[in-house]
Amino acid sequence: MAGLSYREAGVDIDAGEALVRRIQRLADRTRRAEVLAGVGGFASLVALGGRFRDPVLVAGTDGVGTKLKLAWTWDRHDSVGQDLVAMCVNDVVVTGAEPLFFLDYFACGRLDLTVAERVVAGIAQACAEVGCALVGGETAEMPDIYAPGEYDLAGFAVGVVERDSVIDGNRVEPGDVLLGLAASGPHANGFSLIRRVLARAGLGSDPVRDEAVRFDGVPLREALMRPTRLYVRAVREALAKFPEEIKAIAHITGGGITENLPRVLPQGCNAEVDLGAWRRPELFWWLQETGEIAEEEMRRVFNCGVGMVLVVSPEWAGWVTEALVSAGEVVWGIGRIVAGEGEARVHYLGAPRR
């Protein structure tokens, strides 16, 4: 009887080592001066140096969720890496922090080098776009956990901010203005519901049929797989110009504006959001109508076109808007802060606009 080997058990050590070599090249493009040791060792080393007076580290972690099921089915592996990075660094930047470094976790049943490299290339590109170093990660082959062609992703971002520059929402007060930044699509939220809508519509399995369904001129698959927008550079540029005038920032992820905006508001402050202040993209209307999803549920599951909200002093709202637009963002004034009692809540005014 022949002896057993790890390869026969489903784990290819040689493939894993080959992926590390490929990742090393990708990671080198994201290197920052603070990185002392990155990909390849047992742990990564990052020095803060003397650039900060009173540094506070800020950490965030997230994944891509069931959007990955569409990536597997549609062979769309190039964009989910940006989803992973964006979900983490967008959470970090809302505190006013500068993302420093990022690590990823890639788990699969059997390692496909081509697919894994496409995913990690997207991670590295997104890190480079926000100035965040990709310093390491972990690749795990687990043949009895994941089916062939399946993988999972998780990410971990660490940033730094001066203690006296932390944005915590404590200075928010009635009269402050809400600025909404446009989303690129559903980002990486709500895809368990989205996949149910696709099934109801008989879509998702036939590329020809899917190509014929378009939203604002964009084919269905492209519209759904657009990666989560990276807001880091634009927000940090605005903060550099208006550090006191931007009082709170909310990343609109799962839970929508309804659940996420109150997380950055102090007690005694509620938010009034004008649903007619921006045009809700066609994709969200299609999801709502095809899935017969209640309006309240839409607002609690999806970003509905707004991926980040800034709370700004009213007299400076125009200047902050100009800074964000100059940095490439589409910005709307979507409401204001009003007095309330107890825990913060969001109240909606008007109706969403097509």
Residue frames as qw, qx, qy, qz and C-alpha x, y, z in Angstrom:
[[0.000, 0.889, 0.457, 0.000, 0.00, 0.00, 0.00],
 [0.410, 0.504, -0.026, 0.760, 1.41, 3.37, -1.03],
 [0.312, -0.364, -0.466, 0.743, 2.10, 5.93, 1.68],
 [0.079, 0.884, 0.461, 0.011, -0.11, 8.97, 2.05],
 [0.402, 0.081, 0.022, 0.912, 0.95, 12.53, 1.24],
 [0.071, 0.523, 0.341, -0.778, -0.42, 15.98, 1.99],
 [0.217, 0.240, -0.470, -0.821, -0.95, 16.58, -1.75],
 [0.273, -0.199, -0.894, -0.295, -3.14, 13.46, -2.00],
 [0.138, -0.504, -0.719, 0.458, -5.09, 14.71, 1.02],
 [0.173, 0.842, 0.473, 0.192, -5.89, 17.86, -0.94],
 [0.220, -0.941, 0.067, 0.249, -3.24, 20.36, 0.19],
 [0.771, 0.462, 0.024, 0.437, -0.53, 21.40, -2.27],
 [0.505, -0.704, -0.004, 0.499, 2.37, 22.98, -0.34],
 [0.483, -0.005, 0.403, 0.777, 4.25, 23.76, -3.57],
 [0.079, 0.683, 0.502, 0.525, 1.28, 25.73, -4.93],
 [0.385, -0.875, -0.269, 0.119, 1.05, 27.66, -1.69],
 [0.546, -0.486, 0.181, 0.658, 4.72, 28.60, -1.86],
 [0.360, 0.294, 0.503, 0.728, 4.34, 29.64, -5.49],
 [0.095, -0.846, -0.446, -0.275, 1.44, 31.93, -4.53],
 [0.488, -0.768, -0.081, 0.407, 3.56, 33.56, -1.81],
 [0.495, -0.154, 0.351, 0.780, 6.23, 34.38, -4.40],
 [0.144, 0.554, 0.534, 0.623, 3.62, 35.95, -6.67],
 [0.311, -0.875, -0.371, -0.009, 2.09, 37.89, -3.79],
 [0.571, -0.488, 0.022, 0.659, 5.52, 39.21, -2.83],
 [0.323, 0.175, 0.398, 0.841, 5.80, 40.98, -6.19],
 [0.144, -0.719, -0.503, -0.457, 2.32, 42.47, -5.81],
 [0.522, -0.768, -0.297, 0.224, 2.93, 43.54, -2.22],
 [0.569, -0.178, 0.072, 0.799, 6.22, 45.24, -3.06],
 [0.134, 0.484, 0.375, 0.780, 4.28, 47.82, -5.08],
 [0.401, -0.783, -0.344, -0.328, 2.36, 48.87, -1.96],
 [0.685, -0.224, -0.391, 0.573, 5.31, 49.19, 0.41],
 [0.157, -0.952, -0.054, -0.256, 5.49, 52.19, 2.76],
 [0.280, 0.636, -0.533, 0.482, 8.54, 53.60, 4.53],
 [0.550, -0.501, 0.427, -0.515, 7.16, 52.36, 7.88],
 [0.986, 0.008, -0.042, -0.162, 7.23, 48.69, 6.79],
 [0.241, -0.690, 0.683, 0.023, 10.29, 46.87, 8.19],
 [0.100, -0.125, 0.973, 0.167, 9.26, 43.33, 7.21],
 [0.630, 0.173, -0.019, -0.756, 6.28, 42.21, 5.17],
 [0.932, 0.161, -0.071, -0.316, 5.23, 39.19, 3.12],
 [0.691, 0.414, -0.580, 0.123, 7.25, 36.02, 3.63],
 [0.107, 0.319, -0.750, 0.570, 8.01, 36.01, 7.34],
 [0.241, -0.374, -0.874, 0.196, 5.99, 34.72, 10.27],
 [0.083, -0.825, -0.452, 0.328, 4.82, 38.23, 11.11],
 [0.381, 0.695, 0.165, 0.588, 5.00, 41.71, 9.64],
 [0.465, -0.464, -0.269, 0.705, 6.84, 44.60, 11.26],
 [0.167, 0.765, 0.296, 0.547, 5.71, 48.21, 10.94],
 [0.425, -0.281, -0.340, 0.791, 7.32, 51.15, 12.74],
 [0.048, 0.907, 0.416, -0.042, 5.43, 54.37, 13.44],
 [0.530, 0.321, -0.008, 0.785, 8.64, 56.39, 13.62],
 [0.231, -0.344, -0.348, 0.841, 8.70, 59.99, 14.74],
 [0.034, -0.319, -0.472, -0.821, 6.00, 61.34, 12.44],
 [0.470, -0.630, -0.499, -0.365, 3.28, 61.16, 15.09],
 [0.103, -0.541, 0.430, -0.715, 3.10, 63.05, 18.41],
 [0.447, -0.106, 0.701, -0.546, 0.49, 60.93, 20.22],
 [0.404, 0.127, -0.719, -0.551, -0.52, 58.11, 17.86],
 [0.664, 0.024, 0.563, -0.491, -3.64, 55.99, 18.28],
 [0.008, -0.108, 0.909, 0.403, -3.88, 52.76, 16.30],
 [0.657, 0.230, 0.177, -0.696, -7.19, 52.04, 14.58],
 [0.140, -0.132, 0.956, 0.224, -8.06, 48.50, 13.46],
 [0.686, 0.262, 0.098, -0.671, -10.85, 47.21, 11.24],
 [0.196, -0.126, 0.949, 0.213, -11.76, 43.80, 9.85],
 [0.670, 0.365, 0.172, -0.624, -14.37, 42.59, 7.38],
 [0.480, 0.021, 0.823, 0.302, -15.07, 40.19, 4.52],
 [0.181, 0.099, -0.508, -0.836, -16.86, 40.18, 1.17],
 [0.583, 0.158, 0.511, -0.611, -19.79, 38.00, 2.19],
 [0.665, 0.284, 0.690, -0.003, -22.03, 36.12, -0.23],
 [0.413, 0.810, -0.196, -0.369, -21.09, 38.41, -3.10],
 [0.189, -0.498, 0.817, 0.221, -18.36, 35.79, -3.47],
 [0.617, 0.234, 0.748, -0.070, -20.91, 33.25, -4.70],
 [0.562, 0.797, 0.142, -0.170, -21.48, 35.41, -7.77],
 [0.028, 0.793, -0.572, -0.210, -17.70, 35.82, -8.21],
 [0.461, -0.193, 0.862, 0.088, -17.32, 32.02, -8.26],
 [0.610, 0.484, 0.618, -0.106, -20.26, 31.50, -10.62],
 [0.455, 0.879, 0.112, -0.080, -19.44, 34.33, -13.03],
 [0.790, 0.094, 0.042, 0.604, -15.63, 34.04, -12.92],
 [0.064, 0.885, 0.023, 0.461, -15.39, 37.62, -11.61],
 [0.788, -0.400, -0.250, 0.395, -12.37, 37.36, -9.30],
 [0.492, 0.337, -0.038, 0.802, -10.62, 40.62, -10.20],
 [0.154, -0.629, -0.055, -0.760, -12.86, 43.04, -8.30],
 [0.727, -0.588, -0.337, -0.112, -13.57, 41.26, -5.00],
 [0.658, -0.072, -0.294, 0.689, -10.08, 42.11, -3.73],
 [0.033, 0.347, -0.033, 0.937, -11.03, 45.80, -3.82],
 [0.610, -0.560, -0.343, -0.443, -14.28, 44.96, -2.05],
 [0.791, -0.342, -0.400, 0.312, -12.26, 43.38, 0.74],
 [0.445, 0.044, -0.191, 0.874, -9.86, 46.29, 1.15],
 [0.150, -0.439, -0.168, -0.870, -12.56, 48.95, 0.87],
 [0.653, -0.569, -0.431, -0.252, -14.81, 47.36, 3.47],
 [0.723, -0.380, -0.310, 0.487, -11.92, 47.55, 5.95],
 [0.400, 0.009, -0.042, 0.915, -10.16, 50.83, 5.13],
 [0.199, -0.552, -0.321, -0.743, -13.42, 52.76, 4.74],
 [0.661, -0.643, -0.387, -0.020, -14.25, 51.73, 8.31],
 [0.662, -0.267, -0.178, 0.678, -10.82, 52.87, 9.50],
 [0.264, 0.276, 0.137, 0.914, -10.87, 56.27, 7.78],
 [0.308, -0.736, -0.424, -0.429, -14.16, 57.35, 9.42],
 [0.634, -0.652, -0.240, 0.340, -12.19, 57.85, 12.65],
 [0.074, 0.972, -0.204, -0.091, -9.88, 60.28, 10.84],
 [0.684, -0.446, 0.515, 0.260, -7.14, 57.64, 10.63],
 [0.403, 0.654, -0.542, -0.340, -4.63, 57.08, 7.84],
 [0.993, -0.007, 0.085, -0.079, -4.62, 53.38, 6.84],
 [0.200, -0.745, 0.620, 0.148, -1.10, 52.03, 7.30],
 [0.077, 0.304, -0.925, -0.215, -1.15, 48.34, 6.45],
 [0.811, 0.077, -0.025, -0.580, -3.42, 45.50, 5.42],
 [0.156, -0.240, 0.957, 0.035, -3.44, 41.72, 5.77],
 [0.710, 0.088, -0.271, -0.643, -5.71, 39.25, 4.00],
 [0.470, -0.134, 0.856, -0.170, -6.96, 35.72, 4.66],
 [0.608, 0.308, -0.455, -0.573, -7.73, 33.56, 1.61],
 [0.487, -0.134, 0.836, -0.216, -9.29, 30.15, 2.31],
 [0.637, 0.329, -0.408, -0.565, -10.22, 27.59, -0.33],
 [0.958, -0.070, 0.226, -0.165, -10.80, 23.90, -0.93],
 [0.818, 0.040, 0.291, 0.494, -8.01, 23.49, -3.45],
 [0.147, -0.724, 0.127, 0.662, -5.68, 26.33, -4.40],
 [0.627, 0.624, 0.350, 0.308, -6.06, 27.59, -7.96],
 [0.496, -0.304, 0.042, 0.812, -3.01, 29.80, -8.48],
 [0.144, 0.346, 0.429, 0.822, -4.56, 31.80, -11.30],
 [0.337, -0.747, -0.479, -0.314, -7.74, 32.61, -9.37],
 [0.598, -0.639, -0.249, 0.415, -5.85, 33.38, -6.15],
 [0.445, -0.103, 0.147, 0.878, -3.44, 35.69, -7.95],
 [0.020, -0.542, -0.452, -0.708, -6.34, 37.56, -9.57],
 [0.479, -0.776, -0.408, -0.049, -7.93, 38.08, -6.17],
 [0.609, -0.534, -0.083, 0.581, -4.70, 39.20, -4.50],
 [0.360, 0.211, 0.289, 0.861, -3.86, 41.48, -7.44],
 [0.193, -0.729, -0.408, -0.515, -7.13, 43.29, -6.74],
 [0.615, -0.710, -0.247, 0.235, -6.22, 43.54, -3.07],
 [0.594, -0.230, 0.094, 0.765, -2.78, 44.97, -3.89],
 [0.188, 0.451, 0.369, 0.791, -4.17, 47.45, -6.41],
 [0.357, -0.809, -0.367, -0.289, -6.73, 48.74, -3.91],
 [0.661, -0.585, -0.126, 0.453, -4.05, 49.04, -1.21],
 [0.486, 0.047, 0.212, 0.847, -1.88, 51.03, -3.59],
 [0.001, -0.654, -0.419, -0.629, -4.78, 53.37, -4.40],
 [0.462, -0.840, -0.195, -0.207, -5.26, 54.31, -0.75],
 [0.179, 0.733, -0.509, 0.414, -1.56, 54.29, 0.19],
 [0.769, -0.442, 0.349, -0.303, -1.92, 51.27, 2.47],
 [0.143, 0.518, -0.838, -0.096, 0.85, 48.64, 2.53],
 [0.945, -0.050, -0.192, -0.262, -0.07, 44.99, 1.91],
 [0.115, -0.692, 0.678, -0.219, 2.24, 43.43, 4.48],
 [0.030, -0.178, 0.980, -0.080, 1.09, 39.82, 4.62],
 [0.741, -0.030, -0.076, -0.667, -1.73, 37.37, 4.94],
 [0.450, -0.176, 0.865, -0.134, -2.64, 33.71, 5.09],
 [0.617, 0.215, -0.510, -0.559, -3.63, 31.19, 2.44],
 [0.480, -0.164, 0.795, -0.333, -5.43, 28.08, 3.71],
 [0.503, 0.094, -0.714, -0.478, -6.34, 25.00, 1.69],
 [0.417, -0.053, 0.739, -0.527, -9.19, 23.13, 3.39],
 [0.265, 0.051, -0.786, -0.556, -10.53, 20.50, 0.96],
 [0.207, -0.379, -0.899, 0.068, -13.16, 19.16, 3.36],
 [0.008, -0.536, -0.423, 0.730, -14.56, 22.62, 4.14],
 [0.321, 0.598, -0.117, -0.725, -14.91, 24.34, 0.74],
 [0.806, 0.402, 0.435, -0.016, -16.30, 22.83, -2.45],
 [0.586, 0.068, 0.410, 0.696, -14.23, 22.96, -5.66],
 [0.205, 0.562, 0.350, 0.721, -14.03, 26.51, -7.03],
 [0.373, -0.866, -0.273, -0.189, -15.10, 28.11, -3.74],
 [0.515, 0.112, -0.389, 0.756, -13.05, 30.40, -1.52],
 [0.308, -0.876, -0.367, 0.047, -13.57, 32.87, 1.28],
 [0.410, 0.477, -0.145, 0.764, -11.93, 36.21, 2.01],
 [0.434, -0.839, -0.283, 0.168, -11.32, 38.21, 5.15],
 [0.469, 0.563, -0.127, 0.669, -9.21, 41.30, 5.65],
 [0.550, -0.684, -0.283, 0.387, -7.62, 43.29, 8.45],
 [0.352, 0.698, 0.008, 0.624, -6.60, 46.96, 8.20],
 [0.534, -0.597, -0.294, 0.522, -4.66, 49.02, 10.72],
 [0.271, 0.763, 0.108, 0.577, -4.38, 52.80, 10.61],
 [0.480, -0.296, -0.379, 0.734, -3.09, 55.59, 12.81],
 [0.027, -0.819, -0.271, -0.505, -4.45, 58.95, 13.92],
 [0.168, 0.290, -0.465, 0.819, -3.26, 61.58, 16.37],
 [0.168, -0.411, -0.815, 0.372, -5.23, 61.31, 19.62],
 [0.088, 0.518, 0.284, -0.802, -6.43, 64.91, 19.38],
 [0.295, 0.275, -0.466, -0.787, -7.59, 64.35, 15.79],
 [0.083, 0.197, 0.977, 0.008, -9.84, 61.33, 16.42],
 [0.423, -0.126, -0.258, -0.859, -13.31, 61.82, 14.91],
 [0.060, -0.136, -0.950, 0.274, -15.82, 60.34, 17.33],
 [0.199, -0.555, -0.639, -0.494, -19.00, 62.34, 16.70],
 [0.352, -0.511, -0.580, 0.529, -19.04, 63.96, 20.14],
 [0.084, -0.311, -0.015, 0.946, -19.11, 67.46, 18.64],
 [0.059, -0.366, -0.722, -0.585, -22.14, 66.82, 16.46],
 [0.098, 0.356, 0.508, -0.778, -25.02, 69.19, 17.23],
 [0.391, 0.689, 0.603, -0.090, -28.44, 70.14, 15.83],
 [0.245, 0.899, -0.062, -0.357, -28.11, 72.20, 12.68],
 [0.297, -0.459, 0.723, 0.422, -25.14, 70.28, 11.29],
 [0.661, 0.485, -0.229, -0.524, -25.44, 69.20, 7.66],
 [0.787, -0.071, 0.608, 0.072, -25.34, 65.69, 6.20],
 [0.357, 0.638, -0.498, -0.466, -23.28, 65.19, 3.05],
 [0.896, 0.060, 0.432, -0.086, -23.79, 61.92, 1.16],
 [0.006, -0.562, 0.693, 0.451, -21.08, 60.44, -1.08],
 [0.806, 0.284, -0.224, -0.469, -22.23, 58.37, -4.04],
 [0.715, -0.237, 0.658, 0.012, -21.80, 54.60, -3.92],
 [0.129, 0.385, -0.738, -0.539, -20.57, 52.56, -6.88],
 [0.603, -0.106, -0.680, -0.403, -23.38, 50.02, -6.42],
 [0.795, -0.521, -0.216, -0.223, -24.51, 47.69, -3.62],
 [0.075, -0.718, 0.651, -0.235, -20.82, 47.42, -2.62],
 [0.375, 0.142, -0.914, 0.055, -20.45, 44.15, -0.67],
 [0.255, 0.063, 0.677, -0.688, -23.72, 44.17, 1.25],
 [0.634, 0.280, 0.252, -0.675, -27.12, 42.58, 0.82],
 [0.339, 0.369, -0.738, -0.453, -26.07, 39.85, -1.61],
 [0.149, 0.134, 0.965, -0.171, -27.97, 37.06, 0.13],
 [0.401, 0.602, 0.458, -0.517, -31.10, 39.04, -0.71],
 [0.305, 0.620, -0.400, -0.602, -29.81, 40.06, -4.15],
 [0.048, 0.199, -0.945, -0.255, -29.25, 36.42, -5.09],
 [0.286, 0.391, 0.824, -0.293, -32.82, 35.60, -4.07],
 [0.390, 0.691, 0.093, -0.602, -34.06, 38.38, -6.37],
 [0.189, 0.483, -0.709, -0.478, -31.93, 37.03, -9.22],
 [0.122, 0.063, 0.990, 0.015, -33.41, 33.57, -8.71],
 [0.358, 0.565, 0.576, -0.470, -36.94, 34.99, -8.72],
 [0.376, 0.727, -0.155, -0.553, -36.19, 36.79, -12.01],
 [0.928, 0.259, 0.250, 0.099, -34.59, 33.69, -13.57],
 [0.392, 0.856, -0.285, 0.180, -31.29, 35.50, -13.97],
 [0.438, -0.737, 0.511, -0.059, -27.69, 34.80, -13.01],
 [0.746, -0.151, 0.634, 0.139, -27.05, 31.54, -14.86],
 [0.652, 0.532, 0.435, 0.320, -27.29, 32.60, -18.52],
 [0.365, -0.373, 0.102, 0.847, -24.72, 35.24, -19.62],
 [0.090, 0.311, 0.557, 0.765, -26.74, 36.16, -22.71],
 [0.295, -0.749, -0.560, -0.196, -29.90, 36.86, -20.71],
 [0.492, -0.652, -0.230, 0.529, -27.93, 38.67, -18.04],
 [0.365, -0.068, 0.267, 0.889, -26.22, 40.88, -20.63],
 [0.028, -0.534, -0.566, -0.628, -29.62, 42.05, -21.90],
 [0.408, -0.815, -0.409, 0.042, -30.62, 43.37, -18.47],
 [0.460, 0.302, -0.133, 0.824, -29.08, 46.80, -17.95],
 [0.324, -0.823, -0.389, 0.256, -29.19, 49.49, -15.29],
 [0.043, -0.914, 0.139, 0.377, -28.24, 53.02, -16.31],
 [0.595, 0.700, -0.364, -0.154, -26.71, 51.36, -19.40],
 [0.050, -0.545, 0.825, -0.140, -24.58, 48.91, -17.40],
 [0.684, -0.022, -0.686, -0.248, -25.11, 45.11, -17.80],
 [0.770, -0.556, -0.117, -0.291, -26.48, 43.30, -14.77],
 [0.900, -0.167, -0.196, 0.351, -23.34, 41.37, -13.89],
 [0.444, 0.359, -0.162, 0.805, -21.10, 44.42, -14.15],
 [0.316, -0.657, -0.024, -0.684, -23.53, 46.51, -12.10],
 [0.838, -0.513, -0.107, -0.151, -23.63, 43.94, -9.30],
 [0.887, -0.118, -0.091, 0.436, -19.90, 43.18, -9.29],
 [0.217, 0.793, -0.152, 0.548, -18.67, 46.78, -9.27],
 [0.594, -0.104, -0.580, 0.547, -16.28, 46.90, -6.32],
 [0.360, -0.819, -0.368, 0.253, -16.93, 48.88, -3.17],
 [0.296, 0.857, -0.047, 0.419, -15.80, 52.46, -3.63],
 [0.659, -0.171, -0.310, 0.664, -12.59, 53.50, -1.91],
 [0.091, -0.939, -0.241, -0.227, -13.33, 56.75, -0.06],
 [0.707, -0.470, -0.127, 0.513, -10.02, 57.05, 1.79],
 [0.460, 0.086, 0.145, 0.872, -8.11, 59.56, -0.34],
 [0.082, -0.623, -0.349, -0.695, -11.06, 61.92, -0.83],
 [0.576, -0.753, -0.311, -0.069, -12.03, 61.88, 2.84],
 [0.692, -0.392, -0.074, 0.601, -8.46, 62.40, 4.01],
 [0.321, 0.300, 0.210, 0.874, -7.98, 65.30, 1.59],
 [0.291, -0.729, -0.326, -0.526, -11.14, 66.92, 2.96],
 [0.704, -0.641, -0.242, 0.186, -10.00, 66.30, 6.54],
 [0.621, -0.054, -0.011, 0.781, -6.61, 67.88, 5.83],
 [0.080, 0.421, 0.205, 0.880, -8.40, 71.08, 4.79],
 [0.484, -0.499, -0.064, -0.716, -11.26, 71.02, 7.30],
 [0.401, 0.056, -0.859, 0.313, -10.19, 69.03, 10.38],
 [0.101, 0.130, 0.613, -0.773, -12.56, 70.81, 12.75],
 [0.491, 0.172, -0.087, -0.849, -15.52, 71.26, 10.43],
 [0.685, 0.018, -0.661, -0.305, -16.02, 67.53, 9.69],
 [0.452, -0.466, 0.482, -0.588, -17.53, 66.25, 12.93],
 [0.686, -0.069, 0.698, -0.193, -18.50, 62.66, 12.14],
 [0.409, 0.387, -0.650, -0.510, -18.29, 60.16, 9.29],
 [0.750, -0.003, 0.581, -0.315, -20.37, 57.02, 8.74],
 [0.087, 0.246, -0.855, -0.448, -19.51, 54.21, 6.31],
 [0.729, 0.121, 0.151, -0.656, -22.85, 53.00, 4.92],
 [0.126, 0.228, -0.954, -0.146, -22.55, 49.21, 4.87],
 [0.363, -0.342, -0.849, -0.172, -25.03, 46.48, 5.82],
 [0.194, -0.578, -0.592, 0.527, -27.87, 48.17, 7.68],
 [0.235, 0.718, 0.393, 0.524, -27.93, 51.12, 5.32],
 [0.034, 0.511, -0.169, 0.842, -28.18, 54.70, 6.50],
 [0.670, -0.561, -0.235, -0.426, -30.81, 53.58, 9.01],
 [0.886, -0.411, -0.144, 0.158, -28.42, 51.54, 11.12],
 [0.740, 0.117, -0.086, 0.656, -25.02, 53.06, 10.34],
 [0.106, 0.663, -0.007, 0.741, -25.51, 56.81, 10.68],
 [0.593, -0.742, -0.051, -0.309, -26.73, 56.63, 14.31],
 [0.894, -0.176, -0.176, 0.371, -23.49, 54.82, 15.25],
 [0.512, 0.170, -0.094, 0.837, -21.58, 58.12, 14.97],
 [0.193, -0.649, -0.153, -0.720, -24.16, 60.45, 16.55],
 [0.086, 0.100, -0.708, 0.694, -24.29, 61.40, 20.24],
 [0.089, -0.565, -0.800, 0.185, -27.38, 61.05, 22.40],
 [0.041, 0.715, 0.292, -0.634, -29.81, 63.89, 21.88],
 [0.178, 0.516, -0.429, -0.719, -29.13, 64.11, 18.15],
 [0.709, 0.351, 0.609, -0.055, -31.26, 62.60, 15.41],
 [0.172, -0.221, 0.567, 0.774, -30.75, 62.71, 11.66],
 [0.589, 0.598, 0.339, -0.426, -33.29, 63.87, 9.11],
 [0.331, -0.182, 0.718, 0.585, -32.55, 62.41, 5.70],
 [0.533, 0.539, 0.022, -0.652, -34.28, 63.73, 2.58],
 [0.702, 0.080, 0.689, 0.161, -34.82, 60.71, 0.32],
 [0.564, 0.769, 0.294, 0.069, -35.37, 62.98, -2.67],
 [0.168, -0.887, 0.286, 0.320, -31.96, 64.64, -2.32],
 [0.098, -0.456, 0.784, 0.411, -30.32, 62.11, -4.64],
 [0.759, 0.249, -0.321, -0.509, -31.41, 59.91, -7.49],
 [0.724, -0.257, 0.629, -0.116, -31.65, 56.30, -6.39],
 [0.079, 0.400, -0.775, -0.483, -29.87, 54.18, -9.06],
 [0.725, 0.111, -0.365, -0.574, -31.97, 51.96, -11.34],
 [0.463, 0.142, -0.867, 0.116, -30.44, 48.79, -9.92],
 [0.057, 0.045, 0.742, -0.666, -32.00, 49.41, -6.51],
 [0.591, 0.175, 0.061, -0.785, -35.41, 50.13, -8.03],
 [0.673, 0.197, -0.631, -0.331, -35.19, 46.87, -9.97],
 [0.277, 0.072, -0.886, 0.366, -34.23, 44.91, -6.85],
 [0.277, 0.096, 0.528, -0.797, -37.10, 46.47, -4.90],
 [0.657, 0.234, -0.087, -0.711, -39.75, 45.91, -7.56],
 [0.635, 0.225, -0.711, -0.204, -38.63, 42.44, -8.69],
 [0.341, 0.011, -0.854, 0.393, -38.21, 41.20, -5.14],
 [0.436, -0.684, -0.407, -0.420, -41.27, 43.08, -3.83],
 [0.536, -0.128, -0.491, 0.674, -39.05, 44.44, -1.08],
 [0.213, -0.892, -0.392, 0.075, -40.62, 46.93, 1.32],
 [0.256, 0.845, -0.122, 0.453, -39.16, 50.43, 1.30],
 [0.520, -0.770, 0.313, -0.197, -38.15, 50.20, 4.95],
 [0.920, -0.149, 0.304, 0.198, -36.33, 46.93, 4.23],
 [0.654, 0.628, 0.033, 0.422, -34.52, 48.53, 1.28],
 [0.014, -0.879, 0.234, -0.415, -33.22, 51.29, 3.53],
 [0.681, -0.604, 0.385, -0.150, -32.09, 48.79, 6.21],
 [0.919, 0.027, 0.328, 0.216, -30.31, 46.40, 3.82],
 [0.662, 0.435, 0.235, 0.563, -28.79, 48.52, 1.03],
 [0.310, -0.338, -0.052, 0.887, -26.92, 51.80, 0.76],
 [0.337, 0.776, 0.528, -0.080, -29.45, 52.83, -1.94],
 [0.497, 0.746, 0.121, 0.427, -26.80, 54.92, -3.68],
 [0.130, -0.886, 0.284, -0.343, -25.07, 56.61, -0.72],
 [0.853, 0.077, -0.452, 0.251, -21.89, 54.88, 0.46],
 [0.493, -0.153, -0.427, 0.743, -20.63, 57.33, 3.07],
 [0.157, -0.883, -0.338, -0.286, -22.12, 60.21, 5.07],
 [0.425, 0.107, -0.331, 0.835, -20.22, 63.15, 6.57],
 [0.260, -0.852, -0.445, 0.090, -21.64, 65.36, 9.32],
 [0.472, 0.236, 0.033, 0.849, -20.38, 68.90, 8.74],
 [0.069, -0.514, -0.318, 0.794, -20.76, 72.37, 10.26],
 [0.447, 0.728, 0.518, -0.041, -23.44, 74.12, 8.15],
 [0.114, 0.934, -0.125, -0.315, -21.36, 77.20, 7.34],
 [0.172, -0.580, 0.718, 0.344, -18.59, 74.98, 5.94],
 [0.754, 0.232, 0.605, -0.105, -20.72, 72.45, 4.05],
 [0.613, 0.781, 0.003, -0.116, -20.14, 74.12, 0.68],
 [0.078, 0.794, -0.602, -0.029, -16.38, 74.20, 1.14],
 [0.525, -0.258, 0.808, -0.065, -16.22, 70.56, 2.25],
 [0.766, 0.475, 0.408, -0.147, -18.41, 69.58, -0.70],
 [0.449, 0.847, -0.264, -0.104, -16.06, 71.38, -3.07],
 [0.181, -0.627, 0.757, -0.006, -13.05, 69.58, -1.58],
 [0.657, 0.019, 0.745, -0.109, -14.72, 66.19, -1.97],
 [0.702, 0.666, 0.206, -0.143, -15.83, 66.90, -5.53],
 [0.234, 0.842, -0.478, -0.090, -12.30, 68.03, -6.41],
 [0.315, -0.427, 0.846, -0.045, -11.08, 64.67, -5.07],
 [0.234, 0.102, -0.860, -0.442, -13.42, 62.81, -7.45],
 [0.088, 0.305, 0.891, -0.324, -16.54, 62.21, -5.38],
 [0.247, -0.475, -0.491, -0.687, -20.18, 62.84, -6.25],
 [0.155, -0.168, -0.655, 0.720, -21.68, 64.62, -3.24],
 [0.267, -0.603, -0.494, -0.566, -25.21, 65.57, -2.21],
 [0.191, -0.211, 0.507, -0.814, -26.58, 67.48, 0.75],
 [0.426, -0.222, -0.835, -0.269, -28.95, 64.81, 2.04],
 [0.537, -0.672, -0.494, -0.128, -30.24, 66.24, 5.32],
 [0.010, -0.665, 0.350, -0.660, -29.42, 67.65, 8.72],
 [0.378, -0.127, -0.796, 0.455, -29.04, 66.92, 12.40],
 [0.407, -0.593, -0.171, -0.674, -31.99, 67.77, 14.65],
 [0.247, -0.372, 0.665, -0.599, -32.55, 67.58, 18.39],
 [0.729, -0.159, -0.592, -0.306, -33.88, 64.33, 19.79],
 [0.597, -0.562, 0.402, -0.407, -34.18, 62.32, 22.96],
 [0.875, -0.205, 0.437, -0.032, -32.24, 59.23, 23.94],
 [0.617, -0.123, 0.618, 0.471, -30.42, 57.09, 21.38],
 [0.157, 0.465, -0.356, -0.795, -29.85, 58.62, 17.96],
 [0.591, 0.390, 0.706, -0.025, -32.23, 57.67, 15.16],
 [0.092, -0.076, 0.518, 0.847, -32.75, 58.45, 11.49],
 [0.426, 0.594, 0.517, -0.445, -36.00, 60.00, 10.27],
 [0.343, 0.128, 0.640, 0.676, -36.70, 60.00, 6.56],
 [0.284, 0.602, 0.205, -0.717, -38.42, 62.82, 4.70],
 [0.467, 0.544, -0.350, -0.603, -40.04, 62.70, 1.28],
 [0.937, 0.175, 0.289, -0.089, -39.79, 59.83, -1.18],
 [0.556, -0.301, 0.550, 0.546, -36.85, 58.35, -3.10],
 [0.413, 0.732, -0.112, -0.530, -36.29, 59.85, -6.52],
 [0.865, 0.256, 0.384, 0.197, -35.86, 57.91, -9.77]]
